[in-house]
Structure formats: structure tokens, C-alpha cells
Amino acid sequence: MIPETMRYVAATAAGGPEVLTIGTTAVPQPGPDEVLIRVQAAGVNRPDVAQRKGLYPAPPGASPIIGLEVAGEVVALGSEAQGYAIGERVCALANGGGYAEYCAAPVTQCLPWPHSYDAVRAAALPETYFTVWANLFIHGRLARGETVLVHGGSSGIGVTAIQLAREFGARTYTTAGNDEKCAACVRLGADAAINYRTADFAERIAELTGGRGVDVIIDIVGAPYFERNLKCLAMDGRLVEVATQGGTRVEGLDLFDIMRRRMTITGSTMRPRTTAQKAAIARDLRERVWPVLDAGRAGPVIHQVFPLEQAAEAHRVMESSVHIGKLMLDLSR
């Protein structure tokens, strides 16, 4: 029996974590191509923090409720939704609405729980795995035998990028903000980790690669790293911007150097993509990555789990950057 109302995390205004409170609203109705999921767990991500601050509004037609990834049980199907049945357990990349007891998501953005996963681990997958697959392997074109520099290696994105790069035969270097995080990155499969507070990562990459540089860089910092990122790239290298936590404006760009070394500068965001584009990524993940998860050769690192009522505290931890891996909301508590 689906109730008429549900609890959710409401943002009373744009601001700090304290604006997040528990509210009550109507249970969403799935659209024709959607499923309704009874949410058992939801992920906490940087875009959620940006949305709470008023910097990353929901796209037209999406739920204004914060939250982009969930796991739970399918309880209703839209008239055109195919591929899953009521009662099946799925995780989903939602377009919004994740911090709630029920969430509607396009059926093509759903994936089954990997073998032996619980709700929390399953909910930790969609945002980072969709993002890493699109940026590292589609836009970045990382190939077996190449080298990649992953900035923010202890973040959810970083952990996923390190594991998948290792799985698909690349040599991986990463940056992190302290020695503990660097050690964690090496345990996850990085060939070397650079503490960016005590070393210049561009100099270390030159040493580690014998001056050649890396083939791909996954960057979450943006403008402050741009010049050094270009120094780190090998001939035909690809810089992929996934986030711009340090700023977006770059001055003094030397276009001839980009031309001379045939560099590619690209990047993307996930939320504005069409359902068809996200569906194509989901198909790739199910074919190429879910067998890796089923076999236990990669998987999310969970730093801390909070009840829904402590979403504000989860956001505080996210903004402190002390975590290694994912922050999660457990709605079964």
C-alpha cells in the first residue's frame, strides 16, 4: 500500500546546512517512463550541497527535492515503463527527489543491486559511476595501458575513478589532501598518491612519468589547477573537468601550447543530460561495470551513514572534506 504522503528533506531557503529540515509532502506519481521507488537509502553528493546553497537548481520538470541517487524497492510502474517489476530492488540515478521516502526515476536510469549488496551500498553507486564512466571513459577515452591523474582521489568520484581505471588496465596517479587519504588511495589501486598540501603535483607527475606526462586528467578543482594540469598532460592528452570547486575563470591561456601538443580540454555535467543519454550510460555500466561489482573487484567506500533526520549533519561533513568515500542517508533507521 503506497501512502498519500511521505517524509522528505526540505530546504527552507538557500543557505547553510541548517536550512535542511524534515517536511511532509505528497508521494510523487511516476510518469509514463518512470518507476516509483520506496527509498531505503540515498547518497549525499557535492551537487546536493550546491543545490542547497541555491547554486544548482533542479532542471525543468525535475523534482525540486534534493538528492540524485537512491536504492530501494519498485512499488509502482509508469504506463510505458519496462524492464523491472513491482517488488524488484533497484538503484537509480534520479533527476531529483532522492532525499525522500519515495522517489520517481526514469526506468532506463535504474540498475539492479549488485550481488550481495545492501541498500546503502547500492545507493552509493549511481551518481559516481555514471559520472566516472561518462567522463573518464567516454569523454576522456581512457584506454588500457594509458595513464590517468585523478584529482580528489578520496572523494566518491575519485575512489570510483581509481578502481575503474585499475580494472580496465590503466596506470593511475592521484592527489589527496593528507597522508591518510593518500594511503587510502594507494590501497584502492592508485600507483602513487600525491599530498597536494606538501608537494607540487605537476612536479611529482613529471618525476613519476619520466617527463612524459599523463594521458588523461580527471579534475574537480577547476581554475586554480588549470595551468598545472596542462603541464601534466602528455602529447594528445585529455583534460576532463568534472567539477570546478576552486573556480571557473582561467586567465592567460596559451592556445598555441594546446595546439602544439594536440591537447583536448573537455568536461561535462550529468544532471542536464537527456534521459536517452543517461540510458546509454546505464547500458554501458550494466554490460561493462556491473560484472566487476558482482565479482567484488570494485565497489563504493562508505565513510559514514546518517538517518534522514541528520541530512544537515551529512552536508556539514561533506563540506568539511574529512571523508574518504561516500556519505549516505539510511531511510530504514
Residue pairs with C-beta under 8 A, 6 or more apart in sequence:
2 27
2 36
2 75
2 76
2 102
3 27
4 26
4 27
5 24
5 25
5 26
5 27
6 24
6 25
6 26
6 27
6 100
6 101
6 102
7 22
7 23
7 24
7 100
7 101
7 308
8 22
8 23
8 24
8 25
8 65
8 97
8 99
8 100
8 101
9 20
9 21
9 22
9 23
9 65
9 66
9 67
9 99
9 100
9 308
9 311
10 20
10 21
10 22
10 23
10 25
10 65
11 19
11 20
11 51
11 52
11 66
12 19
12 20
12 21
13 19
14 52
14 53
14 54
15 52
15 53
15 54
17 52
17 312
17 313
17 315
17 316
17 319
18 312
19 52
19 312
20 52
20 66
20 311
20 312
20 315
21 312
22 308
22 309
25 65
25 100
27 36
27 101
27 102
28 36
28 63
28 97
28 102
28 103
28 104
29 36
29 104
30 36
30 76
30 77
30 78
30 81
30 104
31 78
31 104
32 78
32 79
32 80
32 81
33 78
33 80
33 81
33 106
33 107
33 108
33 275
34 78
34 81
34 104
34 105
34 106
34 107
35 74
35 76
35 77
35 78
35 81
35 84
35 90
35 92
35 104
35 105
35 107
35 110
36 74
36 75
36 76
36 77
36 102
36 103
36 104
37 70
37 71
37 72
37 73
37 74
37 75
37 90
37 92
37 102
37 103
37 104
37 105
37 110
38 72
38 73
38 75
38 101
38 102
39 70
39 71
39 72
39 98
39 100
39 101
39 102
39 103
39 331
40 71
40 72
40 73
40 119
40 123
40 330
40 331
40 332
41 70
41 71
41 72
41 119
41 120
41 122
41 123
41 124
41 328
41 329
41 330
41 331
41 332
42 67
42 69
42 70
42 71
42 98
42 99
42 100
42 103
42 123
42 328
42 329
42 331
43 67
43 68
43 69
43 70
43 98
43 123
43 124
43 126
43 127
43 156
43 326
43 327
43 328
43 329
44 306
44 311
44 314
44 315
44 318
44 326
44 327
44 328
44 329
45 68
45 69
45 127
45 128
45 156
45 318
46 243
46 245
46 318
47 56
47 68
47 127
47 271
48 66
48 67
48 68
48 99
48 315
48 318
49 315
49 318
49 319
50 56
51 57
51 58
51 66
52 66
52 315
56 271
58 64
58 95
58 96
59 95
59 271
59 272
61 95
62 95
62 96
62 97
62 271
63 94
63 95
63 96
63 97
63 103
63 104
64 96
65 96
65 97
65 98
65 99
65 100
66 96
66 98
66 99
67 94
67 96
67 97
67 98
67 99
67 100
67 103
68 93
68 94
68 95
68 96
68 98
68 126
68 127
68 270
68 271
69 91
69 92
69 93
69 94
69 98
69 123
69 124
69 125
69 126
69 127
70 91
70 92
70 94
70 98
70 103
70 105
70 123
70 126
71 89
71 90
71 91
71 92
71 113
71 119
71 120
71 122
71 123
71 125
72 89
72 90
72 103
72 119
72 123
72 331
73 87
73 88
73 89
73 90
74 84
74 85
74 86
74 87
74 88
74 89
74 90
74 110
75 86
75 102
76 86
77 84
77 85
77 86
77 107
78 107
81 107
82 107
83 107
83 108
83 110
84 90
84 107
84 110
88 112
89 112
89 113
89 119
89 122
90 110
90 111
90 112
90 113
91 110
91 111
91 112
91 113
91 122
91 123
91 125
91 126
92 103
92 105
92 106
92 109
92 110
92 111
92 126
93 105
93 109
93 126
93 127
93 130
93 270
93 278
93 282
94 103
94 104
94 105
94 109
94 126
95 105
95 106
95 109
95 271
97 103
97 104
97 105
99 308
99 311
99 329
101 308
101 331
106 275
106 278
106 279
108 275
108 276
108 278
108 279
108 282
109 126
109 275
109 278
109 279
109 282
110 282
111 125
111 126
111 282
111 285
111 286
111 290
112 290
113 119
113 122
114 121
114 122
114 125
114 290
114 293
114 294
114 299
115 293
115 294
116 296
117 293
119 330
119 332
120 302
120 305
120 328
120 330
121 299
121 300
121 302
123 328
124 156
124 300
124 302
124 326
124 328
125 293
125 300
127 156
127 270
128 156
128 157
128 159
128 160
128 300
128 326
129 160
129 285
129 289
130 270
130 278
130 281
130 282
130 285
131 157
131 160
131 242
131 270
132 157
132 160
132 161
132 164
132 218
133 164
133 281
133 284
133 285
133 288
133 289
134 268
134 270
134 281
135 218
135 240
135 242
135 267
135 268
136 142
136 148
136 161
136 164
136 165
136 216
136 218
136 240
137 164
137 168
137 284
138 281
139 238
139 240
139 266
139 267
139 268
140 148
140 216
140 218
140 238
140 240
140 266
141 216
141 238
142 148
142 165
142 168
142 170
142 215
142 216
143 170
143 215
144 168
144 169
144 170
145 169
145 170
146 170
146 171
146 214
146 215
146 216
147 170
147 171
147 172
147 173
147 209
147 214
147 215
147 216
147 234
148 161
148 165
148 170
148 171
148 172
148 173
148 214
148 215
148 216
148 217
148 218
149 172
149 173
149 174
149 175
149 201
149 205
149 214
149 216
149 217
149 218
149 229
149 232
150 158
150 161
150 162
150 165
150 172
150 173
150 174
150 175
150 190
150 217
150 218
151 158
151 174
151 175
151 217
151 218
151 219
151 220
151 221
151 225
152 158
152 174
152 175
152 176
152 220
152 221
153 159
153 161
153 162
153 174
153 175
153 176
153 181
153 182
153 185
153 188
153 190
153 193
154 176
154 177
154 181
154 184
154 185
154 323
154 324
154 325
155 220
155 325
156 300
156 325
156 326
157 218
157 220
157 242
157 243
158 174
158 176
158 185
158 218
158 220
159 188
159 300
159 301
159 324
159 325
159 326
160 298
160 300
161 172
161 218
162 172
162 174
162 185
162 188
162 189
162 190
163 188
163 189
163 297
163 298
163 299
164 289
164 292
164 298
165 172
165 189
166 172
166 188
166 189
166 190
167 292
167 297
167 298
170 216
171 191
172 189
172 190
172 191
173 190
173 191
173 192
173 193
173 194
173 204
173 205
173 208
173 214
174 182
174 185
174 190
174 192
174 193
174 194
175 193
175 194
175 195
175 196
175 201
176 182
176 184
176 185
176 193
176 194
176 195
176 196
177 195
177 196
177 197
177 321
178 195
178 197
179 195
180 324
181 193
181 324
182 193
182 194
182 195
183 193
184 301
184 324
185 193
186 192
186 193
188 301
191 208
192 204
192 208
194 201
194 204
194 205
200 228
201 228
201 232
202 228
202 229
202 231
202 232
205 213
205 214
205 232
206 213
206 231
206 232
209 234
212 234
213 231
213 232
213 233
213 234
213 235
213 237
214 232
214 233
214 234
214 237
215 233
215 234
215 236
215 237
215 238
216 237
216 238
216 239
216 240
217 229
217 232
217 233
217 237
217 238
217 239
217 240
218 240
218 242
219 225
219 229
219 239
219 240
219 241
219 242
219 243
220 242
220 243
220 244
220 245
221 243
221 244
221 245
221 246
222 241
222 243
222 244
222 245
222 246
222 247
222 248
223 244
223 246
223 247
223 248
223 249
223 250
224 246
224 247
225 246
226 250
226 253
227 250
227 252
229 239
230 239
230 257
230 258
230 263
233 239
233 261
233 263
234 261
235 261
235 262
236 261
236 262
236 263
236 264
237 261
237 263
237 264
238 263
238 264
238 265
238 266
239 263
239 264
239 265
239 266
240 266
240 267
240 268
241 265
241 266
241 267
242 267
242 268
257 263
258 265
270 278
289 298
292 298
293 299
300 325
300 326
301 324
301 325
301 326
302 325
302 326
302 328
303 317
303 323
303 324
303 325
303 326
303 327
304 314
304 317
304 323
304 327
304 328
305 327
305 328
305 329
305 330
306 313
306 314
306 327
306 328
306 329
306 330
307 329
307 330
307 331
307 333
308 329
308 330
308 331
308 333
310 329
311 329
314 327
314 328
314 329
317 323
317 327
318 327
